[in-house]
Amino acid sequence: MEKVVKLAVLLLLACPAMWADFAPQAWQYRTPIEIKNNASVSSFVINRDVYAHSRAHLDDLRIVRAGSEIPYHLVVLSGRHEDVDFQPVLLDDAVVPGAGLQVVLDADQHRQHNRLLIETSQQNFVRSVNIETSDDRRHWATVLKDGIIFDVSRLHQSEQSLALDYPLSTRRYVRITIPNVADPAFIRSAWLTYHAETPPSRETLASLTPKVTLDEESKTTSLICDTGSAYIPYNRLELTVDPGLFMRTAEVFVSTNGTDWTWAGAGVISRTQARAQLSIDLSEQWSRWLKIDIANADNAPLRVRAVQLSAFRRIVRFPSQMPGAYWLYSGNSQARPPSYDFAQIAENQPATDAISGAAQSNSEYQPPRQRLPWTDRNPMLLNGALIAVAVVMAAIIFKMFTRVKAM
């Protein structure tokens, strides 16, 4: 019994060493990573090449040195923010001839604010908004001109942006002006916010020339883009538009085959005397095809030259106490996301930039063998079963025929 216990303990102790050995046969590609100097932690940026060679949305990434798997932490630089919200007192709301709807808010003792959030029950609109601040309600300073709020609602989808940022202010009063609005009930309520943000870091992953079509009946311009890969992520579209002033709603659809489209989001693109807004933010998409439908109404169609796709930058951090050659393996559609302790152990440690090369084919890769159907793997059993069924059926038919004849 004692020998059995000792053997079990030895096997348990050996498990980490056995798991450390990496089996490269299931990975199609590998990318060289060079560590030149001693560094506790190294890092590199996930670029388009790495995305394109992954087959599981980066879940298949493995770092290997001398045949052993190295833990890593994938960091998404999506930014951080902190908000302190408060609801100011609404003092005045009136329709001013030649100006539009004006609403005055009293921030009272809340001394810092740099974001306005408007609440409304209206749907399917695009409005420009001007924001002014004051300490005495007589002398007003413009802090935002031609800000854009919108709502795009369809049968089962909705996209809206009702928040507006402006420079940090400590003034007590905030005046909102919405031109061309004559309904005092348009603003149901409003919130002011002190918003502190660390902006995200972005990586441009594609710059595309769209195929443009014009639907005269719906007065819509469609921009169709092929990213060239089903493995490139994006959560922002940036349009390059010929000169001119405009304000148009745009809806975004995605597709895996360029034919069947799924709604992915909506936004407003605009260029006014005060500012230009030519980007549309989405939840992250990985589809190869995308389509942007721009509503022209009775305006001349816009001339869109290019569509740029970007996503939050991703960085891989990994322990690299020993300089030399490391490999990043990718291209395994069956791989599960790994789970390492490294993310918690070295979260705040500074990292040294690693040098990564181009992806190359893995010479040890072995394509998974397709499992044949049971009938193909057992033809003798199938034939035997068919013969047995035929014999039984013949016996039943013969028996029935004999009974009928005897009657």
N, C-alpha and C positions, 0 to 999 in steps of 0.2 A: 504493500500500500504506500509506504514511504517513497519508494522508487517512482511510483506513478505520479505522486504529488510533485516531486522534484522535476520530472519530465514535463508536467503541465506548466510549471513556473518558467522553465527554460523556453518553452514554446511561446509563452506570453511575452517574455522579454525579447524574443527574436522577431516578434511581429513588426515593430517599427522598422527594423532593418529590411524586412521583406517588402514592406510597403514602399520603402525608399527607392527600390529598383523600378525604373520606368520602362514600360513596354511600348516602344515607338511604332509598332506595326500598324496601329489603328489611326495614325495621324498622317495626313497627306503632305503637309508642308512643315518646314522649319526655317526660322529666321535667326541668323547669328547675332549675338549680343556680346560686345567686348567690354570687359572691365580692365582698365589699365592700371589703376592705383588701388591701394587698400582702402576700402570704404565699408562701413558697417551696413549701410543701406544704399542701394542704387535705384534709379528710376529711368523710365523712358516713356515717351508719348505714343499712344496708339494712333497710328497714321492710317491713311487710306489703304495702304498695302496690307497691313495687318487685318483691318476690317474685311477686305476683299477675300482673304484666304481663310478666314474663320467660317465655319459651317454651323455654328450654334450660337450666334449673337454674342460671341466672346466667351461663352461658357466652356469652350474647348481649349482655351489657352493653358499651356503647361510650360513651366521653365525648368530646364534640365541642365545639370552640369555633371560631366563624367558619368552619365548613365543614371544619376539620382535626381529625383524630383525635388525642386526647390519651392518653398512656399512663397506666395506673393499676395499683394493687396491691390485691388483695382479701385482707383479713386476717381470719382466723377466730379469735376470742378463746376458744379452747378450754382455756386454762389450761396451766400447766406443773407438773411434779412431779419430785422427786428422791428416790430410795429407796436406803437402805443396809440390806441384808438380812443376817441371820445366824440360824443355827439353834441355839437354846438346848438345854441338856441337859435331858431329861425326867427329873425326879426321882421323882415319885410319880404314880400314876394309880389311883384307887379309886372305887368306887361308895359314896357316903355316904348312909345312910338319911335320908330327908326332904330331902336336898339335891340328889342326882343325881350325875352323873359329875364328879369333881374331878381336875384335872391340875395339877401344879406344875412350872414351868419355871425354869431357872437361867440368867440372862443373863450371869453371870460378869463378865468385864471389859468387856463391851459396855454402856456406861453410859447411852446414850440410846435410847429406844424409845417409839413411840406408835401402833403398828399390830400387830395379831395376825392371822396367816394360819393357818387350820386346814386340814389335809389329811385327807380321809376317803374311804373307798371306798363310803360309803352313797349312795343315790340317793333322790330324791323325799321330801324331808323339809323341815320348817321347825322350827328350834329357837331358843329364846332363850338367850343366853349372858351370864354375869356375869364381870367381870374385876376382880381385886384385885391390889395390889402390896405388897411388903414388903421390908425390909432384913434381917430376922432370922427369917422364917418363923413368927413368933408373933403379931406385930401386923400386921393386914392393913387396907388402905384400899381402899374400892371406887372404881374409876376408870370403870367402865362397868356399867350395870344394864340388863337387858333388850335387849342388842344382838341383832340377828337374823342368822342364817346360814340359807341355804336351797339346795336343789337341786330343779329342776323338769326332769325328763327324760321325753321322749316317744320315739317310734320313731326319728325322724331328727333331732330337735332336743334341745338341752339348754341350760339357763341356770342359773347358780349364782352365789352371792355368799358367799364364805367368809372375807372379810377384815373386821376390825372396828377402828375407830379410837377412840382414847381420848387424854386429855391427855398431853402429853409427860412422861415419867417417867425418872428415873435410878436407880430402885430395882432391886435385883438379882433379886428373885424375882417371878414372875407366876403367879397362881393362876386357873385357868379352871374355872368351874362351869357345867355344862349340865343344867338341871333335867329330870327325867323321862327321863333316859337311864340305862339299867342295863347297858350293854355297854362294858367298858373299852377295847375295840378300836375304838370309834367314832372316836376321834382317832388317826389313823395316825402323824402327825407334826405339828409346829407350827413356825412361823417368827415371829421378831420383826423389826420394821422401824423404822428412823428415817425417817419420811415427811415431807418438806417440800413444800408445795404452794402454787402461786398459783392460786386458784380460777378457774374459767371465768366469763365474763360471759354472761348469758342474755338473750334477747329473747322476751317472751311474744307469740305470733303468733295465738292463737285461744283463746277461752273458750266451750265448747260445752255445751249441755244434751243429755244422751244419751237415746236411745230405749231403754227398759229392758224386757227380757223375762226370764221365769223358766222354766227347764226343770226341772220337778218330778222327772223320772226321773234326770237326772244331778246334780240339786241344784246347778245353776249359774245364776248371774245374768249375763246378757249385756248389755253397754252398747254400743250402736251409735252412732257419731258421724259426722257429715258435716262436713268442714272447709269445704265450699263451693268448694274450688279444688284442682286437681291440681298446683299450683305452690307450695304452702306446705310448708316442711320442718319436721320436729319430731324430737327425740330424747329428750324427757322428757314424761311424762304426770303431771299433778298432779290428784288426785281430791279433791273436796269431799264429805265423808261426814258424815252426821248423828252426833250424840254417841253414845258407847258404846265399850266395850273389845272389841277383836277382833284376830285375826291370820289372814289369808287369803292363799292363793296366787292369782295372777292371770296369765293368759296373754293376749298381745296379738296380734291378727291385723290385716292391712291388705288393702285391696282397691281396685282402680281403678274398679269398677262397683257396689260394694255387694252383690255376690252371690258372687263367687269370692274366697275368702279365703286369704291366705298367712301362715304363722306368722312373727312378727316379734320375739318375745322373751317374757320372763316375769319376774315379780318377786313380792314379798310386800308387801302393805299391812297396816299394823298400827297399833293405838293401845293402849298399855299404861299402867299407872300412871306409868311413868318417861318414856316418850317416844312420839312419833307419827311414823310413816313412811308417807306417803300418795303417794309418787311412784314411778314406774317408769321406769328409763332404758333406752333402746334404741339400736341403731345408727340413724343418721339415715334417716328415711323421707320420701317425697314423695307417698305415695298419698293420694287424697282421702278415702277411707273408712277407719275403724278400728273394731275390735271388741275389747272387753275382757271376757274370761270370768273371773268370780270364783267360785272353788270354795267353796260354803257348808258342805259336809258336812251335819251335822245341826243347824247353827245357823240362826237366823233370817236372811233376806237383809239385806244392808246397803242403806241408803238413800243412793244417790249422787246428789248434786244437780247437779254440774258436773264437766267434765273440761277442764283447762287444758293447752294445748300450748305448748312452748317449744323453742327451738333455741339453739345457740351464736350469740352476736352476731357479725355480720359488718360490717366497716368497709371502705369504699373510700377509699384514699389516692391523690392525684394531684397533679402539679405545677400550680401556679396563680400563677405570677409576675405575671400580668396580671389585675387585677380585671375584673369584668364578668359577662356572661351565658355560662354553659356549659350543655350539654344532655346528659342521660343517656338514651341510646337503648336500647330493649329490645323484645322481641316478635318475634324471628327464630328460628324453630325449626331453621333450617338453619345457624345460625352456629356456628363452631368457637370454642373458648376462645382468647382472644388471648395473645400472648407478647411481653412487653416487658422491657427492661433496667431499668426504673424500680424494680422490687422490690429489686434488689441495690444500685442506686445510692443510693437514699434510704431505706434500711431503718430507720435510727435517727434520722432527722430528725423533730423535733416537727411536729405538724400543727395547723392552725387549723380550727375547725368551719365547714363550709360550710352554707348555707341551701338546703334542697331543697324543692320544691313538690310538687304532685300530678301524677300521670301524666296525659297527654293524648294524644289520637290524633294521629298523625303525618300531616299533610295530604299529604305527598309519597309515602306508602306505596303501593306497587303490588303487589297479590296475585300470587304466582307463577302463571304460566299453566300449566295442566295439559297435559302432553304427551300428545297423542292416540295411541292404538295405531297401529302401522305400517299395519295394514289400513285404518284410517280416514284416515290421511294419504296413502295411495296407492291409492285405489279403482280407478283405471283399470288399474294394474298387476295388481291382484288379479283384476279381471274378465277381463283378457286372459289371465292364467294359467289361470283356470277354463275359459275357452273352449278354450285350447290342450290342456288335459287332456281335455276332452270330445271334441275332434277326434281325439286320439291313441287314446282308448278306443274311439271309433266305428270307427276304422281297424282296430284289433286285433280287434274283434268281427266286422267285415265279413270280415277275412281268415280268421278261424277258421270262420265260417259257410261261406265259399267252399270251404275244404278239406274240411269235413264233407260238403258237397253233392257234391263231386267223388268222394268215396269211395262 
